[in-house]
Amino acid sequence: MQFHHHGYVSGDPRIQAAAGVGIDRPDELPDAVDVLIVGSGPAGMITAAQLSQFPGITTRIVERRGGRLAIGQADGIQARSVETFDAFGFAERITAEAYRITEMAFWKPDPADPTRIVRSARAVDDPAGISEFPHLIVNQARVLDYFAEVMATSPTRMTPDYGLEFVRLEIAETGAYPVTVTLEHTVGDRAGERRIVRARYVVGADGARSRVRESIGCHLAGDQANHAWGVMDVLAVTDFPDIRTKCSIQSETGNILLIPREGGHLFRMYVDLGEVAADDNGAVRATTIEQIIAQANGILHPYRLDVRSVAWHSVYEVGHRLTDRFDDVPTGAIGSRAPRVFITGDSCHTHSAKAGQGMNVSMQDGFNLGWKLAHVLEGRSPESLLATYSAERQVVAKNLIDFDKEWSTLMATKPEDLADPSELEDFYVRTAEFPAGFMTEYAPSLLIGQPEHQSLATGYPLGKRFKSAIVERVCDTNPVHLGHQAKADGRWRLYVFADAAKAGEPSALAGFAEWLAHSPESPVVACTPPDGDEDAWFDITVIYQQDHTGVDLGAVPAVFKPRVGPFGLIDLQKVFAAERGDDIFDQRGVDRGGAVVVVRPDQYVANILPLTATDDLAAFFRPILFSRQPDRV
């Protein structure tokens, strides 16, 4: 964490100084806003948290509930999500309070007595070391609390506007605030009262029954629900030995997915309620908690479950549905106009809860969209950037649903009906990268370059998230994770891997640094606002092949040591060296001739280029970021 560059900070450095719209922020929802977010679930809150970092953008998030979510809903946190939490500054704290999954146990009918269950296998949760971050279980409410804290301590001092429900919207063809939204108060003396808010953009994060989705003519399509599950968060006394281990339990009576929860005592059970008749018409949702507990006990035989307290329970039917687009631009009109309304999370994709994907994929929807809206609203980027949200995230949601169909089907299949007795655990191990959140791979586009130079950094696949590794920070000799230095601040990142020459010697790196700092074609020179810090739009990092004792910090090019803050202080924390015995060049397959790895604000690798490909780097950014050079605007 870096601070003091604007003057001495004596309090909590996580609390940023109020700026822009955060100064004297009105409690009452304004009549006109830049972005109106509907729904304070994971997708809505991460979008708001990202936008809260931009002082000049008026963002408000409305929620029909009267206050914060208290309990229930999602609880599985992928390692990819923890990476994202790190960018927002709360990964360590949420990890400390969460339950950490390191292994999964599989229980099946005892071959000697099929009425009884026995443990048949164990599987390590991350056998391949996909991420340095853990797989966690923690209440969705706490995730939302942490994002709320990020918002409240941001320059904009954002807080959710509770007790306001979305009714409808209309989109005009022209005007500064073309989206007119009707809202209705749901609590207090003003309950039932309606009001109008005008917005430049609207984000619908209002769940599977999304009214925002309906307002833009999108419809969820896909498989009808045909299997029901009871879910309960409980405190119980039991002799089941793996009650604090994630378990898949398959018995003759049905199946259970057991998820231990944070705190050491609470756990969640997804209890198989069986097939749902076509004419059920939702009757299964009336299943009582007593019936769910009884079914759980039948599945667990010979073990017993004595439930002492029920924190939350629900009944849901598995369905897999997806919209064909994630914004208000009809398929036939793509490219003819920019979108004004977007849908995220359950508003545009629904699936089972047992793969632990919903909250995680929804947050990546919001992370993808938030920085793009900020870039357009701040005048950094053209509106064409916004079309990439639907194009990228719709494909991800489709892949998720395909995966979840297979996983949930296996979970609901009786052991004797499986083609192979170990089919479920084999699938779990084989597909580990997907449920961890690391299979997203964006295709070449405006934001993802062509793989012409992928061989220069084979460990950083284009379109996939930037995978961290340990490096040595030269200025203080500390070993740190390179990827953990990147924060959710909306900046593009250039990871510049040096060639073999030492700092100060003539080299490809030296030539690249000179071009980056001084050429009118350089995106840093062309796009960075003249009144901002030198690293306002680009976070530029250099990684030398030598260890820290072989890097002369004074000889490192100035572009890697930007001046920041009102005092023009020199930031020395962007210069890194290879860790002895754990070389990042070897770990990530980086060519010893050097390379430039371009990473988007949402942590995905956007381009890989040689140090000499300055024209290609300029060409990549030219359609994405507006130039500040008068003759190039």
C-alpha positions as CSV (number, residue, x, y, z in Angstrom):
1,M,0.0,0.0,0.0
2,Q,1.3,3.4,-1.0
3,F,0.4,6.7,0.7
4,H,1.9,10.0,2.1
5,H,2.5,11.1,-1.5
6,H,-0.1,13.8,-1.1
7,G,1.1,14.7,2.4
8,Y,1.3,12.9,5.8
9,V,-1.5,10.5,6.6
10,S,-2.0,9.8,10.3
11,G,-5.2,7.8,10.0
12,D,-6.4,4.7,8.2
13,P,-4.7,4.9,4.7
14,R,-7.5,2.8,3.2
15,I,-9.8,5.8,3.6
16,Q,-9.1,8.0,0.5
17,A,-9.7,11.7,0.6
18,A,-13.1,12.8,-0.7
19,A,-12.9,14.3,-4.1
20,G,-15.2,15.4,-7.0
21,V,-18.7,14.2,-6.4
22,G,-17.7,12.8,-3.1
23,I,-17.4,16.3,-1.6
24,D,-20.7,17.2,-0.1
25,R,-22.3,14.1,-1.6
26,P,-26.1,14.5,-1.3
27,D,-28.0,11.9,0.8
28,E,-31.0,12.1,-1.5
29,L,-30.8,10.4,-4.9
30,P,-30.1,13.1,-7.5
31,D,-32.5,13.7,-10.4
32,A,-29.7,13.0,-12.9
33,V,-26.8,10.6,-12.6
34,D,-24.1,9.3,-14.9
35,V,-24.7,5.6,-13.9
36,L,-27.6,4.2,-12.2
37,I,-27.1,0.6,-10.9
38,V,-30.2,-1.4,-10.0
39,G,-29.6,-4.1,-7.4
40,S,-26.9,-4.4,-4.7
41,G,-26.0,-8.0,-5.2
42,P,-22.4,-9.0,-6.1
43,A,-22.6,-7.8,-9.7
44,G,-24.0,-4.5,-8.8
45,M,-21.7,-3.9,-5.8
46,I,-18.5,-4.6,-7.7
47,T,-19.6,-2.4,-10.5
48,A,-20.3,0.4,-8.0
49,A,-17.0,-0.2,-6.2
50,Q,-15.1,0.1,-9.4
51,L,-16.9,3.3,-10.4
52,S,-16.5,4.8,-6.9
53,Q,-12.8,5.2,-7.7
54,F,-13.5,7.9,-10.3
55,P,-14.3,11.3,-8.5
56,G,-15.9,12.9,-11.5
57,I,-18.5,10.3,-12.2
58,T,-21.9,10.4,-10.4
59,T,-22.9,6.8,-9.7
60,R,-25.8,5.6,-7.5
61,I,-26.9,2.1,-6.7
62,V,-30.5,1.5,-5.7
63,E,-31.8,-1.6,-3.8
64,R,-35.4,-2.5,-3.1
65,R,-34.5,-4.0,0.3
66,G,-34.6,-1.6,3.2
67,G,-31.0,-2.3,4.2
68,R,-28.0,-4.6,3.8
69,L,-28.4,-8.3,3.0
70,A,-28.1,-10.2,6.3
71,I,-27.9,-13.9,5.4
72,G,-28.4,-16.5,2.8
73,Q,-27.8,-16.7,-0.9
74,A,-24.3,-17.6,-2.3
75,D,-21.3,-18.5,-0.3
76,G,-18.6,-20.0,-2.6
77,I,-15.6,-17.8,-3.5
78,Q,-13.3,-18.9,-6.3
79,A,-9.6,-18.2,-6.2
80,R,-10.2,-15.9,-9.1
81,S,-12.6,-13.9,-7.0
82,V,-10.0,-13.7,-4.2
83,E,-7.6,-12.3,-6.7
84,T,-10.2,-9.7,-7.6
85,F,-10.7,-8.9,-3.9
86,D,-7.0,-8.3,-3.6
87,A,-7.3,-5.6,-6.3
88,F,-10.0,-4.0,-4.2
89,G,-7.9,-4.3,-1.0
90,F,-9.7,-6.8,1.1
91,A,-8.5,-10.3,0.2
92,E,-6.5,-10.8,3.4
93,R,-9.3,-9.7,5.7
94,I,-12.0,-11.8,4.0
95,T,-9.7,-14.8,3.9
96,A,-9.1,-14.5,7.6
97,E,-12.8,-14.9,8.4
98,A,-13.7,-17.4,5.7
99,Y,-13.7,-21.2,5.6
100,R,-10.9,-22.4,3.3
101,I,-11.5,-25.4,1.1
102,T,-8.4,-27.6,0.6
103,E,-9.9,-30.9,-0.1
104,M,-13.2,-32.5,-1.1
105,A,-14.4,-35.9,0.2
106,F,-16.7,-38.2,-1.8
107,W,-19.1,-40.6,-0.1
108,K,-21.1,-43.4,-1.8
109,P,-23.1,-46.4,-0.8
110,D,-21.2,-49.2,0.9
111,P,-20.8,-52.1,-1.6
112,A,-21.3,-54.5,1.4
113,D,-24.4,-52.7,2.5
114,P,-25.8,-50.1,0.1
115,T,-28.2,-48.7,2.7
116,R,-25.1,-47.2,4.4
117,I,-22.7,-44.5,3.0
118,V,-18.9,-44.8,3.2
119,R,-16.1,-42.4,2.2
120,S,-14.9,-43.6,-1.2
121,A,-12.3,-40.9,-2.2
122,R,-10.7,-37.6,-1.5
123,A,-9.6,-35.0,-4.0
124,V,-7.2,-32.0,-3.4
125,D,-9.0,-28.8,-4.3
126,D,-6.1,-27.2,-6.3
127,P,-3.7,-30.0,-7.2
128,A,-2.0,-28.1,-10.0
129,G,-1.4,-24.9,-8.0
130,I,-3.6,-22.8,-10.3
131,S,-3.5,-19.8,-7.9
132,E,-1.7,-18.7,-4.8
133,F,-5.1,-17.6,-3.5
134,P,-7.4,-20.0,-1.7
135,H,-10.9,-21.3,-2.4
136,L,-13.1,-19.8,0.2
137,I,-16.6,-20.1,1.7
138,V,-18.1,-17.0,3.2
139,N,-21.6,-15.5,3.4
140,Q,-22.5,-13.4,0.4
141,A,-23.5,-10.7,2.8
142,R,-19.9,-10.3,4.0
143,V,-18.7,-9.9,0.4
144,L,-21.2,-7.1,-0.1
145,D,-20.1,-5.5,3.1
146,Y,-16.5,-5.4,2.0
147,F,-17.5,-3.8,-1.4
148,A,-19.7,-1.3,0.5
149,E,-16.6,-0.4,2.6
150,V,-14.6,0.1,-0.6
151,M,-17.3,2.4,-1.9
152,A,-17.7,4.4,1.4
153,T,-14.0,5.0,1.7
154,S,-13.5,5.9,-2.0
155,P,-13.1,9.5,-3.2
156,T,-16.9,9.5,-4.2
157,R,-18.1,8.3,-0.7
158,M,-20.7,6.1,-2.4
159,T,-23.3,4.2,-0.4
160,P,-26.3,2.2,-1.6
161,D,-29.7,3.9,-1.8
162,Y,-31.9,1.3,0.0
163,G,-35.6,1.1,-0.2
164,L,-36.0,2.0,-3.9
165,E,-37.4,-0.5,-6.5
166,F,-37.0,-0.3,-10.2
167,V,-40.3,0.0,-12.1
168,R,-39.5,0.7,-15.7
169,L,-37.2,2.7,-18.0
170,E,-37.4,4.5,-21.4
171,I,-34.5,5.2,-23.7
172,A,-34.4,8.3,-25.8
173,E,-32.4,8.6,-29.0
174,T,-30.7,11.9,-28.0
175,G,-30.0,13.9,-24.9
176,A,-27.2,14.1,-22.2
177,Y,-29.2,11.7,-20.0
178,P,-31.1,9.6,-22.5
179,V,-32.4,6.9,-20.0
180,T,-35.4,7.8,-17.9
181,V,-36.0,5.5,-15.0
182,T,-39.0,5.2,-12.8
183,L,-38.4,4.1,-9.2
184,E,-40.7,3.4,-6.3
185,H,-40.0,3.7,-2.6
186,T,-40.5,0.4,-0.7
187,V,-40.1,1.4,2.9
188,G,-40.8,4.1,5.4
189,D,-43.2,7.1,5.1
190,R,-42.6,7.4,1.4
191,A,-43.5,3.7,0.6
192,G,-45.4,3.6,-2.7
193,E,-44.2,7.0,-3.8
194,R,-42.6,7.1,-7.3
195,R,-39.9,9.3,-8.7
196,I,-38.0,9.8,-11.9
197,V,-34.2,9.7,-12.4
198,R,-32.4,10.3,-15.6
199,A,-29.2,8.6,-16.4
200,R,-26.5,8.4,-19.0
201,Y,-26.2,4.6,-18.4
202,V,-28.2,2.0,-16.4
203,V,-26.8,-1.3,-15.1
204,G,-29.4,-3.9,-14.3
205,A,-28.1,-6.2,-11.5
206,D,-31.5,-7.0,-10.2
207,G,-31.5,-10.8,-10.3
208,A,-33.2,-13.6,-12.2
209,R,-36.6,-11.8,-12.2
210,S,-34.9,-8.7,-13.6
211,R,-37.2,-5.9,-14.6
212,V,-34.4,-4.1,-16.2
213,R,-33.9,-7.1,-18.5
214,E,-37.6,-7.0,-19.4
215,S,-37.4,-3.3,-20.1
216,I,-34.9,-3.8,-22.8
217,G,-36.6,-6.7,-24.4
218,C,-34.2,-9.5,-23.3
219,H,-35.5,-12.9,-22.2
220,L,-33.9,-15.8,-20.4
221,A,-34.0,-18.9,-22.6
222,G,-32.9,-22.4,-21.9
223,D,-33.7,-25.6,-20.0
224,Q,-36.7,-25.8,-17.8
225,A,-36.1,-26.7,-14.2
226,N,-36.6,-30.4,-13.6
227,H,-34.8,-31.2,-10.3
228,A,-35.3,-29.6,-6.9
229,W,-32.9,-29.1,-4.0
230,G,-33.4,-27.9,-0.5
231,V,-30.6,-25.7,0.9
232,M,-30.1,-25.0,4.6
233,D,-27.5,-23.2,6.7
234,V,-27.6,-24.9,10.1
235,L,-26.0,-25.5,13.4
236,A,-26.2,-29.1,14.3
237,V,-24.9,-32.0,16.4
238,T,-23.8,-34.9,14.2
239,D,-21.6,-38.0,14.2
240,F,-20.9,-37.6,10.5
241,P,-17.0,-37.5,10.5
242,D,-16.5,-35.1,7.6
243,I,-18.9,-32.4,8.7
244,R,-16.0,-29.8,8.4
245,T,-14.9,-31.0,5.0
246,K,-16.6,-30.2,1.7
247,C,-18.3,-33.4,0.6
248,S,-20.3,-34.9,-2.2
249,I,-22.6,-37.5,-0.7
250,Q,-24.4,-40.0,-2.9
251,S,-26.7,-42.5,-1.4
252,E,-29.6,-44.7,-2.5
253,T,-32.0,-42.1,-0.9
254,G,-30.5,-39.1,-2.8
255,N,-27.6,-36.8,-2.8
256,I,-26.1,-34.0,-0.6
257,L,-23.5,-31.4,-1.3
258,L,-22.0,-30.4,2.1
259,I,-20.3,-27.0,2.4
260,P,-18.7,-26.1,5.7
261,R,-19.2,-22.4,6.5
262,E,-17.1,-19.8,8.2
263,G,-16.9,-19.7,12.0
264,G,-16.1,-23.3,12.7
265,H,-19.7,-24.6,13.4
266,L,-22.1,-23.5,10.7
267,F,-22.5,-25.6,7.5
268,R,-24.7,-25.6,4.4
269,M,-26.3,-28.6,2.9
270,Y,-27.8,-28.8,-0.6
271,V,-30.3,-31.7,-0.2
272,D,-31.6,-33.6,-3.2
273,L,-35.4,-33.4,-3.3
274,G,-35.7,-35.4,-6.5
275,E,-37.3,-34.9,-9.9
276,V,-40.0,-32.2,-10.3
277,A,-43.1,-33.2,-12.2
278,A,-44.0,-31.1,-15.3
279,D,-47.3,-30.1,-13.6
280,D,-45.7,-29.2,-10.2
281,N,-46.2,-25.5,-10.8
282,G,-43.8,-24.6,-8.0
283,A,-45.4,-26.8,-5.4
284,V,-42.0,-28.2,-4.4
285,R,-41.0,-24.8,-3.1
286,A,-43.4,-25.4,-0.2
287,T,-41.2,-28.2,1.1
288,T,-40.7,-27.4,4.8
289,I,-37.4,-27.2,6.6
290,E,-38.5,-30.3,8.6
291,Q,-38.9,-32.3,5.4
292,I,-35.5,-31.1,4.2
293,I,-33.8,-32.2,7.5
294,A,-35.6,-35.6,7.3
295,Q,-34.4,-36.1,3.7
296,A,-30.9,-35.2,4.8
297,N,-31.0,-37.8,7.6
298,G,-32.1,-40.5,5.2
299,I,-29.2,-39.7,2.8
300,L,-26.6,-39.7,5.7
301,H,-27.5,-43.1,7.1
302,P,-26.0,-44.5,9.3
303,Y,-25.0,-41.1,10.6
304,R,-27.5,-38.7,12.3
305,L,-28.0,-35.0,12.0
306,D,-29.6,-33.3,15.0
307,V,-30.3,-29.7,13.8
308,R,-30.3,-27.2,16.7
309,S,-30.6,-23.9,14.8
310,V,-31.6,-23.0,11.2
311,A,-30.0,-19.7,10.1
312,W,-31.5,-19.8,6.6
313,H,-33.1,-22.2,4.2
314,S,-34.7,-22.2,0.8
315,V,-35.9,-24.5,-2.0
316,Y,-34.9,-24.0,-5.6
317,E,-35.2,-25.8,-8.9
318,V,-32.2,-26.2,-11.1
319,G,-32.6,-24.4,-14.4
320,H,-30.0,-23.2,-17.0
321,R,-31.0,-20.0,-18.8
322,L,-29.2,-17.3,-20.8
323,T,-30.0,-14.2,-22.7
324,D,-28.6,-13.7,-26.2
325,R,-27.2,-10.3,-25.3
326,F,-26.2,-8.3,-22.2
327,D,-27.2,-4.8,-23.3
328,D,-30.1,-2.9,-25.0
329,V,-28.7,-3.1,-28.5
330,P,-30.6,-5.6,-30.6
331,T,-28.5,-8.2,-32.4
332,G,-29.2,-6.7,-35.8
333,A,-28.2,-3.2,-34.6
334,I,-24.8,-4.1,-33.1
335,G,-22.3,-1.5,-34.3
336,S,-24.9,1.0,-35.3
337,R,-25.2,2.7,-31.8
338,A,-23.6,2.4,-28.4
339,P,-25.5,0.6,-25.6
340,R,-27.1,2.6,-22.8
341,V,-28.5,-0.2,-20.6
342,F,-26.6,-3.3,-19.4
343,I,-27.6,-6.4,-17.5
344,T,-25.2,-8.4,-15.3
345,G,-25.2,-11.5,-13.1
346,D,-28.4,-13.5,-12.6
347,S,-30.2,-10.9,-14.8
348,C,-28.7,-12.5,-17.8
349,H,-27.6,-16.0,-16.8
350,T,-29.0,-18.5,-14.3
351,H,-27.7,-22.0,-13.2
352,S,-27.5,-24.2,-10.2
353,A,-25.8,-23.2,-7.0
354,K,-23.8,-26.4,-6.6
355,A,-20.9,-25.5,-8.8
356,G,-20.2,-22.3,-6.8
357,Q,-20.2,-20.2,-9.9
358,G,-23.0,-17.7,-9.7
359,M,-21.6,-15.0,-7.4
360,N,-18.2,-15.4,-8.9
361,V,-19.1,-15.0,-12.6
362,S,-21.5,-12.2,-11.7
363,M,-18.7,-10.3,-10.0
364,Q,-16.5,-10.7,-13.1
365,D,-19.4,-9.3,-15.2
366,G,-19.4,-6.2,-13.0
367,F,-15.6,-5.9,-13.0
368,N,-15.6,-6.1,-16.8
369,L,-18.2,-3.4,-17.2
370,G,-17.2,-1.0,-14.5
371,W,-13.9,0.2,-15.8
372,K,-15.3,0.5,-19.4
373,L,-18.1,2.8,-18.2
374,A,-15.5,4.9,-16.3
375,H,-13.2,5.2,-19.4
376,V,-16.1,6.4,-21.6
377,L,-17.6,8.8,-19.0
378,E,-14.2,10.3,-18.2
379,G,-13.5,10.8,-21.9
380,R,-10.6,8.4,-22.0
381,S,-12.3,6.0,-24.5
382,P,-14.9,6.1,-27.3
383,E,-18.3,4.6,-26.7
384,S,-17.4,1.7,-29.0
385,L,-15.6,0.3,-25.9
386,L,-19.0,-0.5,-24.3
387,A,-20.1,-3.0,-26.9
388,T,-17.2,-5.3,-25.8
389,Y,-19.0,-6.0,-22.5
390,S,-21.8,-8.1,-24.0
391,A,-19.6,-9.6,-26.6
392,E,-17.1,-10.9,-24.0
393,R,-19.4,-11.8,-21.1
394,Q,-22.1,-13.6,-23.0
395,V,-19.6,-16.2,-24.2
396,V,-18.3,-16.7,-20.6
397,A,-21.9,-17.3,-19.3
398,K,-22.6,-19.8,-22.1
399,N,-19.4,-21.8,-21.1
400,L,-20.5,-21.6,-17.4
401,I,-23.9,-23.0,-18.2
402,D,-22.4,-25.9,-20.2
403,F,-20.1,-26.7,-17.3
404,D,-22.9,-26.5,-14.7
405,K,-25.2,-28.7,-16.7
406,E,-22.7,-31.5,-16.6
407,W,-21.7,-31.0,-12.9
408,S,-25.3,-30.7,-11.6
409,T,-26.4,-33.7,-13.7
410,L,-23.6,-35.8,-12.2
411,M,-24.5,-34.5,-8.7
412,A,-28.1,-35.7,-9.1
413,T,-27.3,-39.0,-10.7
414,K,-27.6,-42.2,-8.5
415,P,-24.2,-43.9,-8.1
416,E,-25.5,-47.1,-9.8
417,D,-26.4,-45.1,-12.9
418,L,-23.0,-43.6,-13.4
419,A,-20.9,-45.1,-16.3
420,D,-17.9,-45.2,-13.9
421,P,-18.1,-45.3,-10.1
422,S,-15.4,-42.6,-9.9
423,E,-17.0,-40.4,-12.6
424,L,-18.0,-37.6,-10.2
425,E,-14.6,-37.2,-8.5
426,D,-12.7,-37.6,-11.8
427,F,-14.8,-34.7,-13.3
428,Y,-14.1,-32.6,-10.2
429,V,-10.3,-33.0,-10.5
430,R,-10.2,-32.8,-14.4
431,T,-12.1,-29.5,-14.5
432,A,-10.4,-27.9,-11.5
433,E,-9.4,-24.8,-13.5
434,F,-13.0,-24.0,-14.5
435,P,-14.6,-23.8,-11.0
436,A,-11.6,-21.9,-9.8
437,G,-12.5,-19.2,-12.3
438,F,-9.5,-19.4,-14.6
439,M,-11.0,-20.7,-17.8
440,T,-12.2,-17.3,-19.1
441,E,-10.3,-16.6,-22.3
442,Y,-11.4,-13.5,-24.3
443,A,-11.0,-13.8,-28.0
444,P,-9.1,-11.3,-30.1
445,S,-11.0,-8.1,-30.4
446,L,-10.7,-4.3,-29.9
447,L,-9.3,-5.2,-26.4
448,I,-7.4,-8.4,-27.1
449,G,-4.5,-8.5,-29.6
450,Q,-3.6,-11.2,-32.0
451,P,-1.4,-14.1,-30.7
452,E,1.4,-13.3,-33.1
453,H,3.9,-12.9,-30.3
454,Q,2.4,-15.3,-27.8
455,S,5.7,-17.3,-27.8
456,L,7.4,-14.4,-26.0
457,A,5.4,-15.1,-22.9
458,T,3.8,-18.5,-23.0
459,G,2.7,-18.3,-19.3
460,Y,0.5,-15.3,-20.0
461,P,-2.1,-16.6,-22.5
462,L,-3.8,-13.8,-24.4
463,G,-7.3,-13.1,-23.1
464,K,-6.7,-14.9,-19.8
465,R,-6.1,-13.4,-16.4
466,F,-2.6,-12.2,-15.6
467,K,-1.1,-14.9,-13.4
468,S,1.1,-13.6,-10.6
469,A,4.6,-14.8,-9.6
470,I,7.1,-13.8,-6.9
471,V,9.6,-11.1,-7.9
472,E,12.1,-8.9,-5.8
473,R,11.2,-5.3,-5.4
474,V,14.5,-3.6,-6.0
475,C,14.1,-0.5,-3.8
476,D,13.5,-2.3,-0.5
477,T,14.6,-5.9,-1.6
478,N,11.3,-7.4,-0.5
479,P,10.0,-10.5,-2.3
480,V,6.4,-9.7,-3.5
481,H,3.8,-11.1,-5.8
482,L,3.9,-9.0,-9.0
483,G,0.2,-9.4,-9.7
484,H,-0.8,-8.2,-6.2
485,Q,0.6,-4.8,-6.9
486,A,-2.2,-4.1,-9.4
487,K,-5.3,-2.4,-7.9
488,A,-8.8,-1.8,-9.2
489,D,-8.0,1.8,-10.1
490,G,-8.9,1.7,-13.8
491,R,-5.4,1.9,-15.1
492,W,-3.9,-0.2,-17.9
493,R,-0.7,-2.0,-17.0
494,L,2.5,-2.5,-19.0
495,Y,4.7,-5.3,-17.6
496,V,8.0,-4.7,-19.3
497,F,10.3,-7.7,-19.1
498,A,13.8,-6.6,-19.7
499,D,16.4,-8.2,-22.0
500,A,19.6,-9.5,-20.5
501,A,21.4,-6.1,-20.3
502,K,21.8,-4.5,-17.0
503,A,20.1,-1.2,-16.1
504,G,21.9,1.7,-17.7
505,E,23.5,-0.3,-20.5
506,P,22.4,0.1,-24.2
507,S,19.7,-2.4,-24.8
508,A,16.3,-3.1,-26.3
509,L,14.7,-2.1,-23.0
510,A,16.5,1.2,-22.9
511,G,15.2,2.0,-26.4
512,F,11.7,1.0,-25.5
513,A,11.8,3.1,-22.4
514,E,13.0,6.2,-24.3
515,W,10.2,5.7,-26.9
516,L,7.6,5.2,-24.1
517,A,8.6,8.3,-22.3
518,H,9.1,10.7,-25.2
519,S,7.6,9.7,-28.5
520,P,4.4,11.4,-29.6
521,E,3.2,8.0,-30.7
522,S,3.6,6.5,-27.2
523,P,0.2,6.0,-25.6
524,V,1.7,7.3,-22.3
525,V,2.7,10.6,-24.0
526,A,-0.3,10.8,-26.2
527,C,-3.0,9.9,-23.7
528,T,-1.9,10.8,-20.2
529,P,-3.6,14.1,-19.1
530,P,-1.0,16.8,-18.7
531,D,-2.4,17.9,-15.3
532,G,-2.2,14.4,-13.8
533,D,0.5,12.2,-12.3
534,E,2.8,10.6,-14.8
535,D,1.3,7.2,-14.1
536,A,-2.3,8.4,-14.0
537,W,-3.5,6.2,-16.9
538,F,-0.7,3.6,-17.2
539,D,0.9,1.6,-14.4
540,I,4.3,0.7,-16.0
541,T,6.4,-1.9,-14.3
542,V,9.9,-3.2,-15.3
543,I,11.2,-6.7,-14.4
544,Y,14.9,-7.2,-14.8
545,Q,16.5,-10.6,-15.3
546,Q,19.2,-10.0,-12.6
547,D,18.4,-10.3,-8.9
548,H,18.0,-7.1,-6.9
549,T,21.7,-6.8,-6.2
550,G,22.4,-6.6,-9.9
551,V,20.0,-3.7,-10.6
552,D,21.3,-0.2,-10.2
553,L,18.1,1.7,-9.3
554,G,19.8,5.0,-10.3
555,A,20.4,3.7,-13.8
556,V,16.8,2.5,-14.3
557,P,15.0,4.6,-17.0
558,A,12.8,7.4,-15.5
559,V,9.6,6.1,-17.2
560,F,9.7,3.3,-14.6
561,K,10.1,5.7,-11.7
562,P,7.2,8.2,-12.2
563,R,6.8,11.4,-10.3
564,V,3.5,11.4,-8.3
565,G,1.5,13.7,-6.1
566,P,1.6,17.5,-5.6
567,F,5.3,17.2,-4.4
568,G,6.5,15.3,-7.5
569,L,7.8,12.5,-5.4
570,I,9.6,9.6,-7.2
571,D,7.8,6.2,-7.0
572,L,10.5,3.6,-6.8
573,Q,8.1,0.6,-6.3
574,K,7.7,-0.2,-10.0
575,V,11.2,-1.7,-10.5
576,F,11.5,-5.4,-9.9
577,A,14.1,-8.1,-10.3
578,A,13.9,-11.9,-10.8
579,E,13.7,-13.9,-7.6
580,R,16.8,-16.1,-7.1
581,G,15.8,-19.7,-7.4
582,D,12.2,-18.8,-8.5
583,D,12.8,-16.9,-11.7
584,I,9.6,-15.3,-13.2
585,F,11.1,-15.5,-16.7
586,D,11.3,-19.3,-16.3
587,Q,8.0,-19.7,-14.5
588,R,6.0,-17.8,-17.1
589,G,7.9,-18.7,-20.2
590,V,9.1,-15.1,-20.9
591,D,11.7,-14.8,-23.6
592,R,15.1,-13.7,-22.5
593,G,15.1,-11.2,-25.3
594,G,12.4,-9.3,-23.3
595,A,8.7,-8.7,-23.9
596,V,5.9,-6.3,-23.1
597,V,2.8,-7.8,-21.5
598,V,-0.2,-5.4,-21.7
599,V,-2.9,-6.0,-19.1
600,R,-6.3,-4.5,-18.9
601,P,-7.7,-2.8,-15.9
602,D,-9.7,-6.0,-15.0
603,Q,-6.5,-8.0,-15.0
604,Y,-6.8,-9.8,-18.3
605,V,-3.8,-10.1,-20.7
606,A,-4.5,-7.8,-23.7
607,N,-1.4,-8.0,-25.8
608,I,2.1,-9.4,-25.9
609,L,4.8,-7.6,-28.0
610,P,8.6,-7.5,-28.4
611,L,10.4,-4.6,-26.9
612,T,11.0,-3.3,-30.4
613,A,7.3,-3.4,-31.5
614,T,6.6,0.2,-30.6
615,D,4.5,0.8,-33.7
616,D,2.3,-2.2,-32.8
617,L,1.8,-0.9,-29.2
618,A,0.8,2.5,-30.4
619,A,-1.6,0.9,-32.9
620,F,-3.2,-1.3,-30.3
621,F,-4.1,1.7,-28.0
622,R,-5.0,4.1,-30.7
623,P,-8.7,2.9,-31.1
624,I,-9.1,2.3,-27.3
625,L,-7.8,5.5,-25.7
626,F,-8.2,9.1,-27.0
627,S,-5.1,11.0,-27.6
628,R,-4.4,14.3,-25.8
629,Q,-2.2,15.4,-28.6
630,P,-4.0,18.2,-30.5
631,D,-2.9,17.1,-33.9
632,R,-4.1,13.5,-33.3
633,V,-7.5,14.0,-31.7
